[in-house]
Amino acid sequence: MSRKRLLLLLSPALLLIAGYFAVQVYLRATIRDEEKATGNNLVREGKKTDTLGGKKVSALDLRPHFVERLQQLLKKSSNGLYELTVGDLTVDVLASTIALRNVTVRPDAKQLEALKASGLLPDDVFTFAFKNLHIEGVNLDDAITSKTMDYKLVKLVNPEIEIVHYKAGRTKPECDFTQRFLKEMQKLSLDKLVVQDGNISVHDKQKGTTKRFANVQVLMKDILLNEETRADKSRFLFAKEARLDFHDYSSRTKDGLYNLKIAGVSVNAAQKQITLNKFSFGSPLSKQAFVKKQKQAKEMYGLSIPTVTLTGVDWWSLLNEEDVLATEVEMRGGKFSVYFNRSLPSKKKLGNFPNQLLLKLPFKLDIARIKIRNLDLSYEEYNPLSQQSGTIYFDNASMDITNAGNQNKAPVVVNGTALLMHQVPVRARFEFDMRRAKSGRFSASVHSATPYAGSLLNSFTAPLGMMRVEKGELKKLDATIRGDETGASGTVQVLYNDLKLALLEKDQGKTTLDKKDVTSLLANLVVLKKDNPKGGKTPRVEQGSFQRDPTGGFMMLVWKTILVGVLKSIGAPTKLAYKKQTAAKQ
């Protein structure tokens, strides 16, 4: 949706102002001249305008003629598409104000179809009404004798606006609004434009979707339209300052699995900045209800962020889900959660690596930098083998993402830090190759150098890996890997001492996991290497590689590749990394 939309929203007000100042001297003659030139006679066509809500007026009252002239101007500027009615009009000469009430603008159905057939229908067609239009700072003498419009304030109250987005594919160029306006007037100067408590509905004919924006507030300052400012890119719709606010936006995905909610949106158009308050994206369903709706295993996502700020953004494209273009996006605070239940059949996930997904987006995405601060992440998984769930936590995550987009071949780079299981600092770096994005080519490194008790990991190693760390201290982890959607390999070094593990099993009829006493004893005595480094020897560095399971995602490939290196380091069989999780026998 282009900027012409907002211009078209403002055009009735501009037309109203322009028409009024012609009424004193030229109104009747102008109407007759226009009818002769166009061949259109409103009375003859049965479209005589509503004369101020049907009220009886004096024959000397020029207000009905003024409304008729406005209707002519609106039809002329819109190729006959729109019709205008005005309920009442009041002029206060001493106070230099004009007030219009109960104004509506609607498309003519027959002309809409004719313009569509001729390739002249605009992408967006409007229907709107407002209770009051108030204009201050009117100089009637200047208005009669000059072709300039200089006002202090134009205020619209409670507008109801409906926009139908056709994307009709015009075969002929659309006449620019400013060119039409400047044929009639030399200049428009307005100190302040206010839209108060508006409601906007946008219907997309192609997508079959409807979006609603409630309590819309618009404030534009220092508006100047003339031949010099027509192409002034430093102004937004000819205003030096422009701000748009609306509240309580919500939308639901077609499958009904997720709701998008935003408590408030503030757009500073001149500075190209958008602020989203209380942004959330999540499912209205419980975990159990979500799983019941699936035929195959599928992740359930939840995201909530107090504040999201986009800078250098094309906000019209963003609000209408067309293109996402920005120099920077900043997110502070919030939570991101993932839940995955493996009790359902798995589906293949080829083509879903981050760089592959960027290529598949149906819109342009180009964000130079994304800054994420103080985000808490959690991944919960249900293992049908243990019949239990385990959760991995990453608190206070901070990430810097550069070149997040699908518009060039520069790599997408993610640098981040977080606290593993609420207390262990971890640093990671991911680089996604956009030149070889079709294959999902990537590289990754993970580093942790703060010692911690291995038992800290039991809350997820037990239910998900059927293994418990009974003793030992983990001191350091360094992993560097490369891969694509088929698999990954790299070097892994894990430093630890006095390691002791317990292998677990789930017996029929029990709700808890039991230790395999004999197997665990043999593993600790014969197989496992208790320390790295051992004695005064050089620390062991192992090669980790993993052939990707097509049903597993990107993070599983990274984790499994590192796990193979860890298993080699402790002396455990690497086949444990390939173990399938299937439902326990009953």
Legacy VTK file of the C-alpha trace (Angstrom):
# vtk DataFile Version 3.0
C-alpha trace
ASCII
DATASET POLYDATA
POINTS 586 float
0.000 0.000 0.000
1.602 3.280 -1.133
1.755 6.675 0.474
-0.999 7.776 -1.897
-3.417 6.103 0.477
-2.946 8.739 3.146
-3.080 11.478 0.543
-6.407 10.143 -0.606
-7.638 10.081 2.974
-6.795 13.781 3.285
-7.998 14.804 -0.174
-11.695 15.235 0.742
-10.701 17.750 3.438
-8.502 19.621 0.970
-11.255 19.604 -1.627
-13.736 20.883 0.924
-11.471 23.811 1.762
-10.711 24.658 -1.858
-14.371 24.587 -2.865
-15.543 26.846 -0.068
-13.323 29.743 -0.991
-14.717 29.829 -4.501
-18.315 30.039 -3.316
-18.567 33.802 -2.595
-18.138 35.014 -6.173
-17.802 32.146 -8.619
-19.840 29.251 -7.225
-22.951 29.213 -9.409
-21.026 30.098 -12.571
-18.400 27.458 -11.848
-21.009 24.747 -11.426
-22.624 25.636 -14.755
-19.250 25.793 -16.525
-18.265 22.396 -15.127
-21.514 20.794 -16.247
-21.063 22.201 -19.745
-17.441 21.015 -19.939
-18.061 17.484 -18.671
-21.601 16.935 -19.862
-22.519 15.785 -16.350
-25.635 17.302 -14.798
-26.374 16.035 -11.306
-30.058 16.903 -11.497
-30.479 15.311 -14.946
-28.663 12.164 -13.763
-30.810 11.860 -10.645
-27.780 12.376 -8.373
-28.568 15.754 -6.920
-26.524 16.060 -3.752
-28.184 15.893 -0.340
-28.656 19.564 0.556
-27.350 19.608 4.082
-29.135 16.545 5.395
-32.437 17.311 3.678
-33.044 20.502 5.687
-35.063 23.296 4.067
-32.912 26.331 3.409
-33.429 29.785 1.989
-33.011 30.296 -1.726
-30.343 32.829 -0.845
-28.372 30.249 1.143
-25.296 29.304 -0.865
-24.415 26.262 1.247
-26.275 23.724 -0.962
-24.434 25.098 -3.994
-21.184 24.858 -2.088
-21.841 21.156 -1.361
-22.744 20.600 -5.018
-19.477 22.176 -6.117
-17.550 19.986 -3.700
-19.181 16.927 -5.195
-18.078 18.035 -8.638
-14.506 18.572 -7.479
-14.325 15.173 -5.796
-15.721 13.385 -8.825
-13.320 15.192 -11.139
-10.264 14.386 -9.014
-11.204 10.692 -8.699
-12.255 9.943 -12.285
-15.859 9.851 -11.102
-15.176 7.139 -8.514
-16.345 8.904 -5.341
-19.587 10.531 -4.223
-19.799 13.029 -1.373
-22.595 13.968 1.061
-22.495 16.613 3.802
-24.977 16.673 6.676
-24.398 20.261 7.781
-21.997 23.165 7.291
-21.331 26.174 9.521
-19.210 29.232 8.715
-18.029 31.661 11.412
-16.553 34.613 9.523
-15.491 36.520 12.646
-13.721 33.507 14.145
-12.317 32.467 10.740
-13.576 28.878 11.149
-15.525 26.345 9.096
-17.260 23.250 10.505
-18.717 20.350 8.522
-20.691 17.517 10.125
-21.736 14.018 9.091
-19.601 13.852 5.948
-19.398 10.641 3.897
-17.414 9.637 0.820
-18.373 6.407 -0.964
-17.383 4.788 -4.269
-19.884 4.656 -7.111
-20.324 0.916 -7.789
-20.849 1.300 -11.551
-17.868 3.619 -11.973
-15.712 1.272 -9.876
-16.403 -1.573 -12.302
-15.832 0.704 -15.302
-12.442 1.866 -13.970
-11.477 -1.716 -13.221
-12.324 -2.759 -16.793
-10.352 0.150 -18.262
-7.286 -0.461 -16.071
-7.653 2.857 -14.229
-8.907 1.583 -10.857
-6.537 2.534 -8.017
-5.056 -0.291 -5.933
-7.042 0.956 -2.953
-10.662 2.102 -2.790
-12.002 3.992 0.235
-15.293 4.401 2.012
-15.249 6.730 4.967
-17.347 8.996 7.130
-16.583 11.434 9.924
-18.765 13.317 12.371
-16.896 16.600 12.309
-14.350 18.441 10.172
-13.122 21.628 11.820
-10.945 24.245 10.071
-9.290 27.224 11.787
-7.338 30.205 10.456
-9.472 30.862 7.369
-8.870 34.246 5.671
-11.914 34.661 3.457
-10.671 37.742 1.547
-7.403 36.057 0.547
-9.271 32.907 -0.345
-11.503 34.720 -2.831
-8.720 36.579 -4.605
-5.812 34.115 -4.491
-5.054 30.475 -5.233
-3.257 29.804 -1.974
-4.550 27.997 1.100
-3.025 29.007 4.465
-4.612 27.568 7.612
-3.781 26.956 11.246
-5.699 23.751 11.972
-7.719 21.044 10.219
-9.303 18.550 12.622
-11.261 15.373 11.810
-13.210 13.702 14.637
-14.263 10.020 14.800
-13.601 9.066 11.168
-14.678 5.565 10.138
-12.480 4.482 7.232
-12.779 1.315 5.156
-10.048 0.478 2.637
-10.430 -2.266 0.032
-7.048 -3.322 -1.353
-7.569 -4.603 -4.929
-4.067 -4.499 -6.416
-5.949 -4.245 -9.664
-2.938 -4.113 -11.972
-3.489 -0.797 -13.684
-2.750 -0.803 -17.400
-2.530 2.995 -17.538
-0.567 5.385 -15.319
-2.493 6.888 -12.399
-2.649 10.690 -12.335
-0.718 11.992 -9.360
-2.876 13.660 -6.681
-0.467 16.552 -6.224
-0.482 17.311 -9.949
-4.284 17.465 -9.945
-4.317 19.636 -6.837
-1.705 22.114 -8.099
-3.679 22.652 -11.304
-6.364 24.225 -9.118
-4.247 25.833 -6.375
-0.684 27.170 -6.121
0.011 26.290 -2.509
-1.359 24.526 0.561
0.080 25.555 3.921
-1.232 24.041 7.150
0.221 24.407 10.638
-1.447 21.307 12.072
-3.606 18.409 10.872
-5.335 16.269 13.531
-7.276 13.021 13.133
-8.921 12.049 16.419
-10.290 8.642 17.487
-10.443 7.058 14.059
-11.191 3.438 13.172
-9.739 1.874 10.024
-10.577 -1.466 8.386
-8.387 -2.821 5.562
-9.763 -5.619 3.356
-7.288 -7.359 1.046
-9.123 -8.871 -1.919
-6.150 -10.996 -2.992
-5.367 -12.483 0.430
-8.952 -12.577 1.659
-7.903 -10.946 4.939
-9.219 -8.084 7.041
-7.202 -5.958 9.481
-8.683 -3.470 11.896
-6.961 -0.523 13.563
-8.819 1.066 16.478
-8.478 4.445 18.204
-6.254 5.855 15.457
-4.704 9.242 16.209
-2.846 11.290 13.558
-0.867 14.479 14.122
0.934 16.239 11.259
2.718 19.590 11.612
4.124 22.195 9.226
2.474 20.882 6.049
3.477 22.628 2.832
2.477 21.522 -0.658
3.724 23.443 -3.689
5.849 22.774 -6.751
9.060 22.855 -4.668
7.933 20.409 -1.941
6.273 17.868 -4.233
9.520 15.885 -4.463
11.008 16.841 -1.064
11.986 13.476 0.470
12.846 15.061 3.808
9.112 15.645 4.360
6.503 12.967 4.946
3.388 13.719 2.884
4.648 17.315 2.781
4.831 17.532 6.603
8.020 18.130 8.582
6.549 16.179 11.503
4.054 13.321 11.316
2.876 10.879 13.962
0.347 8.027 13.850
-0.874 6.043 16.871
-3.373 3.224 17.250
-4.197 0.668 19.931
-5.352 -2.905 20.504
-4.369 -4.454 17.182
-4.992 -8.195 16.878
-4.895 -10.797 14.138
-5.290 -14.589 13.985
-3.577 -17.050 11.649
-5.818 -18.824 9.141
-5.436 -22.178 10.937
-6.488 -20.606 14.240
-3.361 -21.850 16.006
-1.848 -18.432 16.773
-2.892 -14.930 17.752
-0.890 -11.770 17.109
-1.591 -8.918 19.538
-0.105 -5.436 19.886
-1.353 -3.175 22.684
-0.155 0.003 20.980
1.623 1.150 17.823
3.286 4.539 17.473
4.575 5.679 14.076
6.892 8.666 13.721
6.662 8.880 9.946
9.067 11.784 9.390
11.785 9.980 11.372
10.820 6.594 9.867
10.411 4.989 13.277
7.810 2.566 14.643
7.398 1.498 18.268
5.324 -1.569 19.163
4.195 -1.895 22.781
3.301 -5.233 24.385
3.887 -7.329 21.280
2.833 -10.973 21.588
2.536 -13.953 19.271
1.272 -17.202 20.718
-1.360 -19.900 20.645
-4.690 -19.539 22.472
-4.606 -23.340 22.914
-3.098 -25.325 25.750
-0.162 -27.633 24.961
-2.455 -30.660 25.015
-5.063 -29.033 22.752
-2.361 -27.855 20.345
-0.946 -31.389 20.005
-4.412 -32.878 19.464
-4.889 -30.641 16.401
-1.706 -31.964 14.754
-1.264 -35.084 12.660
2.532 -34.819 12.796
4.930 -33.495 15.406
5.079 -29.699 15.246
6.685 -27.037 17.425
4.460 -24.709 19.420
5.835 -21.164 19.737
5.222 -18.306 22.135
6.749 -14.816 22.009
6.095 -11.737 24.113
8.167 -8.539 24.063
7.385 -5.347 26.013
8.847 -2.994 23.401
9.981 -3.344 19.781
11.459 -0.320 17.997
12.064 -0.192 14.237
14.202 2.621 12.827
14.615 3.682 9.202
11.534 1.692 8.314
9.118 1.804 5.385
6.118 1.753 7.711
3.327 1.593 5.116
4.776 -1.637 3.695
5.303 -3.076 7.167
1.824 -2.355 8.496
0.321 -3.938 5.380
2.559 -7.024 5.481
4.139 -6.280 2.095
7.862 -5.558 2.628
9.940 -5.302 5.806
12.695 -2.746 5.224
14.548 -1.109 8.141
18.013 -0.024 9.196
17.614 -1.309 12.765
15.222 -3.278 14.959
15.650 -3.259 18.734
13.889 -5.589 21.197
14.267 -5.344 24.965
13.023 -7.859 27.497
10.438 -10.542 26.901
10.181 -14.302 26.578
10.430 -16.792 23.724
9.320 -20.385 24.260
9.209 -23.538 22.145
7.316 -26.725 23.026
7.774 -29.948 21.062
5.951 -33.234 21.639
7.625 -36.275 20.051
4.684 -38.616 20.611
3.331 -37.773 17.162
4.913 -39.024 13.916
7.778 -36.803 12.779
7.726 -35.015 9.450
10.630 -34.178 7.197
11.980 -30.660 7.681
14.282 -30.231 4.711
14.491 -26.661 3.483
13.787 -25.065 6.887
17.235 -23.756 7.871
17.282 -19.997 8.617
18.878 -18.925 5.317
16.580 -21.264 3.368
13.518 -19.773 5.085
14.695 -16.245 4.237
14.725 -17.143 0.536
11.179 -18.530 0.784
9.652 -15.378 2.241
6.934 -13.982 -0.072
8.091 -10.408 0.615
11.298 -8.396 0.659
13.166 -8.430 3.958
16.147 -6.177 4.555
17.112 -5.233 8.125
20.683 -4.005 8.539
20.839 -4.824 12.260
18.684 -6.480 14.914
19.519 -5.869 18.588
17.964 -8.193 21.159
18.536 -7.602 24.864
17.431 -9.431 28.039
15.323 -12.072 26.305
14.546 -15.299 28.188
14.377 -18.419 26.005
13.141 -21.904 26.841
12.870 -25.157 24.909
10.607 -27.858 26.326
10.343 -31.318 24.793
8.191 -34.309 25.639
9.947 -37.682 25.250
7.502 -40.595 24.765
10.276 -43.017 25.807
10.534 -41.523 29.294
6.978 -40.176 29.206
8.387 -36.995 30.704
9.251 -33.480 29.559
12.553 -31.699 29.914
13.251 -27.970 29.556
16.440 -26.139 28.582
16.670 -22.497 29.667
18.701 -19.607 28.277
18.176 -16.493 30.391
19.105 -12.877 29.752
19.952 -13.579 26.122
21.487 -10.772 24.080
21.925 -11.071 20.324
23.208 -8.884 17.522
22.070 -9.937 14.065
23.505 -8.227 10.997
22.186 -8.297 7.418
18.913 -10.027 8.253
17.329 -10.223 4.843
16.896 -11.800 1.427
17.961 -8.857 -0.745
21.721 -9.431 -1.046
24.351 -12.155 -0.800
26.131 -10.954 2.349
26.020 -13.565 5.149
23.532 -13.275 7.992
25.601 -13.191 11.199
24.266 -13.826 14.713
26.395 -13.122 17.801
24.847 -13.842 21.176
25.336 -14.496 24.878
23.050 -16.087 27.480
22.932 -17.895 30.837
22.454 -21.648 30.382
20.102 -23.117 33.003
19.875 -19.722 34.708
23.556 -19.482 35.694
26.220 -20.615 33.185
27.455 -17.934 30.714
27.489 -19.187 27.113
28.656 -17.373 23.978
27.688 -18.418 20.440
28.158 -17.246 16.872
26.247 -18.376 13.774
26.896 -17.398 10.184
24.421 -18.288 7.434
25.787 -18.270 3.893
23.308 -16.472 1.618
25.320 -17.332 -1.519
24.682 -21.006 -0.809
21.379 -20.550 0.992
19.591 -23.219 -1.051
21.765 -25.893 0.561
21.440 -24.319 4.022
25.191 -23.745 4.348
26.228 -22.420 7.772
28.971 -22.251 10.382
28.687 -22.083 14.172
30.809 -21.783 17.289
29.817 -22.270 20.941
31.970 -21.357 23.951
31.559 -21.691 27.712
34.374 -21.324 30.276
32.596 -21.096 33.655
32.870 -24.302 35.773
29.595 -25.794 37.048
28.293 -29.025 38.542
27.224 -31.498 35.883
24.059 -32.257 37.859
22.765 -28.840 36.719
21.909 -30.473 33.381
19.859 -33.357 34.815
16.520 -31.607 34.449
16.734 -32.205 30.697
19.374 -34.948 30.269
17.272 -37.356 32.329
13.886 -37.053 30.550
15.340 -36.372 27.093
18.578 -38.390 27.084
17.740 -41.066 29.669
20.983 -40.216 31.472
21.795 -38.496 34.771
25.044 -36.877 35.853
25.674 -38.186 39.370
29.033 -36.550 39.910
31.514 -34.311 38.174
32.374 -30.744 37.281
32.192 -29.356 33.760
34.802 -26.645 33.227
34.850 -25.629 29.597
33.249 -26.258 26.208
34.572 -25.125 22.829
32.925 -26.251 19.604
33.381 -25.057 16.023
31.352 -26.697 13.250
30.318 -26.250 9.622
27.527 -27.871 7.704
24.419 -27.715 5.554
21.000 -29.351 5.540
22.520 -32.830 5.063
24.889 -32.816 8.054
27.670 -31.060 9.949
31.160 -31.669 11.329
33.796 -29.862 13.369
36.004 -29.891 16.467
34.729 -30.244 20.037
36.653 -29.850 23.281
34.981 -30.422 26.630
36.993 -30.140 29.864
35.707 -31.870 33.015
36.848 -33.935 35.988
35.572 -36.770 38.207
32.644 -37.574 35.899
30.134 -40.239 36.928
26.950 -41.031 34.981
23.811 -43.075 35.585
21.955 -44.636 32.664
18.175 -44.653 33.103
15.207 -46.754 31.987
11.434 -46.523 32.162
9.767 -49.650 33.508
6.209 -50.548 32.618
3.611 -49.118 34.961
5.986 -46.725 36.683
5.946 -42.944 36.503
9.602 -42.455 37.466
12.872 -43.323 35.742
15.013 -46.076 37.263
18.774 -46.427 37.208
20.294 -49.311 35.230
22.580 -50.354 38.044
24.732 -52.976 36.284
24.994 -51.098 33.002
25.828 -47.827 34.778
28.481 -49.533 36.926
30.183 -51.123 33.918
30.019 -47.868 31.989
31.677 -45.884 34.778
34.322 -48.541 35.547
35.298 -49.660 32.053
34.029 -47.288 29.360
33.866 -43.702 30.599
36.893 -41.448 30.816
36.491 -39.597 34.104
38.690 -36.595 33.335
39.811 -34.337 30.519
42.641 -33.565 30.701
43.879 -36.599 32.581
46.809 -35.922 34.867
49.266 -33.559 33.218
48.390 -34.583 29.667
47.237 -32.257 26.889
43.436 -31.818 26.812
41.719 -34.041 24.261
40.082 -32.459 21.230
37.618 -34.635 19.323
36.074 -34.511 15.857
32.311 -34.427 15.880
30.157 -35.206 12.862
26.495 -35.997 12.439
24.400 -37.071 9.463
21.187 -35.128 9.748
17.891 -36.840 10.391
15.490 -35.209 7.858
12.863 -34.929 10.621
15.198 -32.851 12.800
15.636 -29.090 12.618
18.638 -26.768 12.526
19.286 -26.582 16.281
19.055 -30.370 16.576
21.823 -30.739 13.982
24.050 -28.298 15.887
23.365 -30.008 19.216
23.818 -33.554 17.876
27.120 -32.660 16.181
28.475 -31.244 19.455
27.067 -34.263 21.337
29.042 -36.683 19.146
32.246 -34.833 20.096
31.274 -34.880 23.786
30.492 -38.626 23.667
33.899 -39.274 22.115
35.561 -37.195 24.820
33.959 -39.134 27.693
34.419 -42.499 25.952
30.722 -43.228 25.353
29.480 -44.808 22.087
28.518 -42.186 19.503
25.477 -44.241 18.497
23.734 -42.704 21.499
23.481 -39.477 19.493
21.508 -41.317 16.794
19.130 -43.035 19.217
15.511 -42.577 18.167
12.930 -41.592 20.745
9.946 -43.868 20.439
7.002 -44.500 22.704
7.648 -46.803 25.644
6.151 -50.264 25.450
3.183 -50.843 27.766
LINES 1 587
586 0 1 2 3 4 5 6 7 8 9 10 11 12 13 14 15 16 17 18 19 20 21 22 23 24 25 26 27 28 29 30 31 32 33 34 35 36 37 38 39 40 41 42 43 44 45 46 47 48 49 50 51 52 53 54 55 56 57 58 59 60 61 62 63 64 65 66 67 68 69 70 71 72 73 74 75 76 77 78 79 80 81 82 83 84 85 86 87 88 89 90 91 92 93 94 95 96 97 98 99 100 101 102 103 104 105 106 107 108 109 110 111 112 113 114 115 116 117 118 119 120 121 122 123 124 125 126 127 128 129 130 131 132 133 134 135 136 137 138 139 140 141 142 143 144 145 146 147 148 149 150 151 152 153 154 155 156 157 158 159 160 161 162 163 164 165 166 167 168 169 170 171 172 173 174 175 176 177 178 179 180 181 182 183 184 185 186 187 188 189 190 191 192 193 194 195 196 197 198 199 200 201 202 203 204 205 206 207 208 209 210 211 212 213 214 215 216 217 218 219 220 221 222 223 224 225 226 227 228 229 230 231 232 233 234 235 236 237 238 239 240 241 242 243 244 245 246 247 248 249 250 251 252 253 254 255 256 257 258 259 260 261 262 263 264 265 266 267 268 269 270 271 272 273 274 275 276 277 278 279 280 281 282 283 284 285 286 287 288 289 290 291 292 293 294 295 296 297 298 299 300 301 302 303 304 305 306 307 308 309 310 311 312 313 314 315 316 317 318 319 320 321 322 323 324 325 326 327 328 329 330 331 332 333 334 335 336 337 338 339 340 341 342 343 344 345 346 347 348 349 350 351 352 353 354 355 356 357 358 359 360 361 362 363 364 365 366 367 368 369 370 371 372 373 374 375 376 377 378 379 380 381 382 383 384 385 386 387 388 389 390 391 392 393 394 395 396 397 398 399 400 401 402 403 404 405 406 407 408 409 410 411 412 413 414 415 416 417 418 419 420 421 422 423 424 425 426 427 428 429 430 431 432 433 434 435 436 437 438 439 440 441 442 443 444 445 446 447 448 449 450 451 452 453 454 455 456 457 458 459 460 461 462 463 464 465 466 467 468 469 470 471 472 473 474 475 476 477 478 479 480 481 482 483 484 485 486 487 488 489 490 491 492 493 494 495 496 497 498 499 500 501 502 503 504 505 506 507 508 509 510 511 512 513 514 515 516 517 518 519 520 521 522 523 524 525 526 527 528 529 530 531 532 533 534 535 536 537 538 539 540 541 542 543 544 545 546 547 548 549 550 551 552 553 554 555 556 557 558 559 560 561 562 563 564 565 566 567 568 569 570 571 572 573 574 575 576 577 578 579 580 581 582 583 584 585
